[in-house]
């Protein structure tokens, strides 16, 4: 992996707070609460610089990543992209995606352990910077979604790789409808590795700092991973998805979203809706899915569907990110 540097980053960047808990653990806090911790270009550069330093620091065993306020991270800076597109200025827009994708690839291939506290809104790039880490902790406040087709985009930052590997055809459902998932649903689907009530996150962080710090002097990376897992398990719960969760409609999702085209998917959903008799929750869920598809960009839906289907054949996240960058380049050039 080549080094990544830019004059844009600022060592005193207040948008990312850095806490050195002990020689072995660092806590990074995305600190733009009024903007729901949307990731700007300077934040991308700073995150890359920090993680690159951690990767080359023999002492650092774990990075804890979290957000300020009611969001973990609501995504990338779409205002920045929209402004340059409006002015038909493609170079900054392409560069925006290039540096973002480069960071995601680095996070997917680094060796330093990472835990993300997804305590709040987690969308777009927020999913990207967390999903490639070792551990992902959801809470009762977690709201996860990939709403890109609704705004004329498509899920990216490596998402086609991990979404295509969700149970059955849930990845197609999630990526196409932009459906929101809560903490228990993320855990059930494997998008989160653990579920911890938000009131216990502080205690969990303290335990990680205390126990991992006390045992890290003479441990291997394998031992560190086992210690972190044991601490997370100690604070974790196993909540079941709610009654109205789409997770309970997996058979219908597999039936409808396994179709090869968007037209067939929508037709299958509408046929399913027409056959329902007196199943209120089922009716509401299907109606919501159909409405979401009808409101989204048709082109975005077709790109998303084909990419998720193709994602199952990819060998790794790297291949996925290269393909995503090619797609966005073609889209931006028309």
MARKEZA-253056 format. One record per residue: x, y, z of N, C-alpha, C, CB in turn. Coordinates in steps of 0.2 Angstrom, whole numbers, plus 5000, padded with zeros to 4 digits. Glycine has a CB too. Layout:
<atoms>
XYZXYZXYZXYZ;...
</atoms>
This chain:
<atoms>
500449945000500050005000500450065000499550005006;500350114995500750174995500650215001500650204988;501050265002500950315008500450365005501550345010;500150395009499550435007499650505011498850405009;499750555007499950625011499550675007500650635011;499450735010499150785007499250855011498450775006;499250905008499350965012498650985015499551025007;498150955014497450965016497350955023496950935012;497750905026497650885033497950935038497850815034;497650925044497850975049497950935055497351035050;498550935058498750895064498250915070499450905066;498050975070497551005075496850995073497751075077;496650955068496050955066495550945071495950905060;495050985073494650975078494050935077494351045081;494050915070493450865068493550795070493350875060;494250785072494350715074494750725081494750675069;494450695086494850705093495250635094494350715098;495850645096496250585097496450585104496950595093;496350525107496550515114496950455115495850495118;497550465118498050415119497950385126498750435118;497550325126497350305133497950275136496850245132;498350235133499050205135499450195129498850145140;500050165130500450155124500050105119501050125126;499550065121499250015117498650035113499249955121;498250085116497550095113497450165112497050075119;497150185106497050255104496250255103497350275098;495950305105495250325104495150385099494850335111;494850375094494750425089493950445089494950405082;493850505090493150525090492950575084492950555097;492550555080492250595074491850655078491850565069;492050715077491850775081491550825077492350795086;490950815073490650865070489850845071490750855062;489650855078488950825079488450865076488950835087;488550935075487950965071487850945064488151045071;488450915061488350895054488350815054488950915050;488150785060488050715061488750675059487450685056;489250705060489950685059490050655052490050625063;489750695047489850685040490650695039489450735035;490950645035491650645034491850695028491850575032;492250745029492450795024493150765022492550865027;493450795016494050775014494650785019494250825008;494650845023495150845028495150795033495150915031;494550765035494450715040494650645037493750705042;494550635030494850575027495550575027494550575019;495950635025496650635026496950625033496850705023;496550655037496750645044496750575047496450695049;496150545045496050475047496550425044495350445045;496750435038497250395034497950405038497250415027;498050475039498750485042498750445049498850565043;498250455053498250425060498350345059497650445063;497950315055497950245054498550215052497350215050;498850255047499550235044500050235050499750285039;500050295054500450295060500350235065500450365063;499750215066499650165071499850095068498850155072;499850095061500050025058500750015059499850025050;501150075059501850075059502150075067502250125055;501650085071501850085078501750015082501450145082;502349985084502349925086501949915093503049895087;501849975096501449965103500749965102501750025107;500450005097499750015096499449945094499550065091;498949925099498649855098497849865096498649815104;497549925097496849935096496750005095496449905102;496250015090495950085089495250085090496150115082;494950125095494250135096493950195092494050135104;493450185088493250235084492550245085493250215076;492350305087491650325089491450395086491550325096;490850415087490650485085490350525091490150475080;490350585090490050635095489350645093490450705095;488950655098488250675097487750615095488150725092;487250625091486750565090486950525084486150595089;487550535081487750495075488450465076487750545069;488550405073489250385072489550425066489250305071;489250415061489450455055488850445049490050425052;488550495047488050495042488250495035487550555043;488850485034489050475027489650525025488550485022;489750535018490150575015489850645014490450555009;490350695012490050765011489750775004490650815012;489150755004488750754998488650824995488050724998;488650875000488650944998489250964994488550995004;489850944996490450954992490450934985491050924996;490150864985490150834978489650874974489950764979;489050884977488450924973488750994970487850924977;489051024974489351094972489751094966489651124978;490251044966490651034961490351004954491250994963;489850964955489450934950489050994947489050874952;488751034951488351094948488751134944488051134954;489451144946489851184942490251154937490351224947;490051084935490351044930491151034931490151064923;491351034937492051024939492150954942492251074945;492350914937492350834939492950814943492350794933;493550854942494150834945494150834953494750874943;493850884956493850874963493350824965493550944966;492850814961492350754963492650684963491750764959;493050674957493350614956493850604962493650604949;494250654964494750654969494450634976495150714969;493850664977493450654983493350574984492750684983;493050544978492950474979493650434979492550454973;494150454975494750414975495050414982495250454970;495050474986495450474992494950434997495550544995;494350434996493850395001493950325000493150415000;493950304994494050234992494750204994493950214985;495250244994495950224996495950215003496450284994;495550255007495550245014495150185016495250305018;494650165013494250105014494650045013493650105010;495050045007495449995006496049985011495849994999;496250035013496750035019496450005025497150095020;495850025027495550005033495449925032494950045034;495249905026495049835025495649785025494749825019;496249815024496849775024497449785030497249785017;497249835034497749845039497749795044497549915043;498249795049498349735054498149755061499049705054;498149825062497949845069497249835070498149925070;497049805076496349795078495949865078496249755084;495249855077494849915077494149895080494849955071;493949935084493249925087492849995085493149915094;492249985082491850045080491250045085491650045073;491050095088490450105092489950135088490650145099;489550095085489050125080488350145084488750075075;488550195088487950225093487650285090488350245100;487150265085486850325082486850305074487150385083;486650365071486650355063487250335060486450425060;487250275056487850255053487650235045488050185056;487850285041487650275034488250295029487050325032;488150265023488650285018489350275020488650355016;489750325020490450315023490550295030490850385021;490050315034490050285041490050215041489450315045;489650185036489650105036490350085033489150085031;490650125029491250105026491850105030491450145020;491950155035492450155039492450115045492550235042;491850085046491750035052491749965050491150055055;491349955044491249885042491849845041490749885036;492449875039493049835037493449825043493449875032;493249845049493649845055493449775058493449895060;493849755064493849695067493249685071494449685072;492949735074492349725078491949785077492549725086;491249775077490749825076490249825081490449825069;490149875086489749865091489049915090490049895098;488549875090487849915089487549925095487449875084;487149975096486749985102485949995100487050055105;485550015105484850025104484750095100484550025111;485250135099485250195096485450185089485650245099;485750135087486050125080485450125075486350055079;485650165069485150165063485650165057484750235063;485650105054486050085049485650085042486450025050;485950115037485650115030486050135025485050165030;485850115019486250135013485750165008486650075009;485550235009485050265005485250294999484750315010;485850274996486050304990485650304984486750274988;485250254982484850254976484350304977484550184975;484150324983483550374984483850444981483350384991;484450454982484750524980485150514973485250554985;485050464970485350454963486050424963485350524960;486250394969486950364969486850294969487350394975;487350264972487350184973487850174979487550144967;487650124983488050104989488750094986487750044992;489250114990489950104988490450094994490250164984;491050114994491550105000491550035002491350145006;491549984997491649914998491049885000492149905003;490449914999489849885002489649824997489349935002;489749834991489549774986489849704988489649794979;490449714992490749654994490449625000491449664995;490349665005490049635011489249625011490249675017;488949675007488149665007487949605003487949735003;488349584998488249524994488349464998488649524987;488649465003488749415008488249405014489449415010;487749445014487249445019486849375018486849505019;486449355023486049295021485549305016485649275028;485549245012485049245006485149305001484349245009;484649345000484649394996484449464999484149394990;484649465006484449525010484949575008484649505018;485449565005485949625002485549664997486549595000;485249624992484849654987484349704990484549604982;483949674995483449714998483649775002483049665003;484249765005484549825009484749875004485049795014;485149854999485449904995484949944990485949874991;484449904988483949934984483449974987483649884980;483249954993482649994996482950055001482249945000;483550045003483850095008483550085014483650165005;483250025016482950015022483450025028482649935022;483150045033483450055040483449995044483250125043;484049985047484149925052484349955059484649885049;484049925064484249945071484849895073483649945075;485049905079485549865082485449795082485649885089;484849765084484749695084484749665077484049685088;484449705073484449675066485249675063484049725061;485649725064486349725062486649665065486649785064;486549645071486849595075486649525072486649595082;485949515070485749455068485949445061484949465067;486149495057486349495050487149485049486149545046;487449495055488149495055488549565053488449445050;488149615052488449675050488749705057487849725048;488449695062488749705069489049645072488249745074;489649645075489849585079489649585086490649585078;489449635089489149635096488649685097489749655101;488249675102487749725104487849745111487049695102;487949805112488049835119487549895120488749855120;487149895126486749955127487250015128486349945134;486950065125487350135125487550155132486950185122;487250135137487350155144488050125146486850145148;488150065143488750025145489350035141488649955145;489350085136489950095131490550125135489750135125;490350165140490950195143491250145148490650255148;490850095151491150045155491549995150490650005159;491349985144491649935140492349965138491249925134;492350035136492950065134493450065140492850135132;493250075146493650075152493950005153493350105158;493549955152493849885153494349875147493249835152;494249895141494649875136495349915137494449905129;495349975139495950015141496349975147495750085143;495949955152496249935158496549865157495749935164;496149815154496349745153496849735148495749705152;496649765142497149755136497749795138496849785130;497749845141498349885143498849845147498249955145;498449815152498849775157499149705154498449755163;498849685149499149615146499449625140498549575146;499549685137499849685130500549685130499549745127;500949695135501649695135501949635131501949705141;501749575133502049515130501549475127502349475136;501049505123500549465120500649465112499849485122;500449415109500449415101499749445099500549345099;499749465092499149485090498549445091499249505082;498649375090498149325091497849325098498449255090;498349335103498149345110497749405111498749345115;497949465108497649525109496849515106497949575105;496849485101496149475098495649435103496149435091;495949385106495549345110495349385116495949285112;495849425119495749465125495149515123496349505127;495149545117494649595115494049565115494849635109;494049505111493349465111493049455117493549405107;493449425122493249415129492949475132493749375133;493249525132492949585135492349605132493449645135;492249605125491649625122491149575123491749625114;491249515124490749465126490449475133491049395125;490949505137490749515144490149565144491349535148;490149615140489749675140489149665135490049735139;489149615131488749605125488049575127489049575120;487549585124486849555124486649525118486349605127;486149485118485949455111485149465110486049375112;485049535109484249545108484049515101484149625108;483449495101483149475095482849535091482549425097;482849525084482449575080481749585082482549565073;481549645081480849655083480349625079480649735082;479749615081479249575077479149595070478549575081;479149665069479049695062479649695058478649765063;480149675061480849675057480749635050481349645061;481149665045481149635039481549565039481449685034;481949565045482349505046481849435046482749505052;481249455048480749395049480449375042480249415054;480549415037480249405030480749385025479949475028;481249345028481849325024481549275018482349285028;481049235019480749195014480549235008480249145016;480149295010479849335004480449375001479349385008;480949395005481449435002481849394997481949455008;481949324999482349284995481949274988482449214998;481249264989480849254983480849304978480149234986;480749364981480649424977481349454974480249484981;481849464979482449494977482949454974482749534983;482749384973483249344969483149354962483149274971;482649394960482549404953483149434949481849444952;483249424943483849444940483749524937483949404934;483149554937483149624935482649664939482849624928;482749724939482349774943481649764942482549844943;481449754935480749744933480449684936480649744926;480849634936480549564939480549574947481049514937;480949604950480949614957480349654959481549654960;480249714956479649754957478949714956479649814954;478949674950478349634949478249584954478449604942;478749554956478749494961478449524968479349464962;478649584970478449614976477649634975478849674978;477549664970476849684969476349614968476749724962;476549564965476149504965476149474972476549454961;476649474976476649454983476149494987477349454986;476149564986475649604990474949594988475849684988;474849574982474149564979473849494982474149554972;474249454984474049384987473949384995474549334985;474149444998474049445005473349455008474549505008;473149415013472549425016472549425023472049365014;472349485026472349495033473049485037471849455036;473549505034474249505037474549575037474749455033;474349615042474449685042475149705042474149715048;475549675046476249685046476649675040476649655052;476449615037476749595031476549645025476449525029;475949665025475649715020476049775021474949725021;476149805027476449865028477249865025476449885035;477549805027478249795025478349795017478549735028;477849755014477949755007477749825003477449705004;477249855006477049925003477649975004476449945007;477949965009478550015011479149995006478750005018;479249935005479849915000479649934993479949835000;479049924991478849944984478850024983478149924983;478650054988478650134988479350154987478350164994;479850124991480550144991480850134984480950104997;480650084981480950064975480650114969480749994973;480050134970479750174965479950244966478950174966;480250264972480450334973481150344971480350354980;481550284971482250294969482450304962482650224972;483050324960483250324953483250264950483950364953;482950254944482950194941483650164939482450194935;484050214936484750204934485150174940485050264931;485050214946485450194952485250124954485250244958;484650104954484350044956484649984951483650034955;484749994945485049944940485749944942484849974933;486149994943486849994944486949954951487150064945;486549964956486549934962486449864962486049964967;485949844959485749774958486249734955485049764954;486549754949487049724945487649714949487149754939;487849774953488449774957488449724963488549844959;487849714966487749674972487849594969487149684975;487449584963487449524960488249504958487049514954;488549554956489249534954489749534960489549594949;489549564965489949564971490049494974489649604977;489649454973489649384975490249344972489049344974;490449364966490949334962491649364963490849334955;491649424967492349454968492749414974492249524970;493349414973493849384978493949424984494449364974;493949484984494049524990493849594989494849524991;493949634995493649704995494049744990493749735002;494649734988495049774984494749774977495749744983;494549714974494249704968493549744968494049634966;493249744973492549784974492749854973492249764981;493149884977493349954977493549974970493849974982;493949944967494149954960493549964956494649904957;493149914956492549914952492049974953492149854953;492049994960491650044962491850114959491550054970;492550124959492850184956492750184949493650184958;492750134945492650134938491950154937492750064935;491450124941490750144940490650214941490350104945;490950244947490750314948491150354943491050334955;491650334940492050374935491550384929492750344933;491250324927490850324921490250364922490650254919;489950364928489350394930489450474930489050374937;490050494932490150564933490350594926490750574937;490650554921490750574915490150564910491350534912;489650544913489050534909489050474903488850594905;
</atoms>
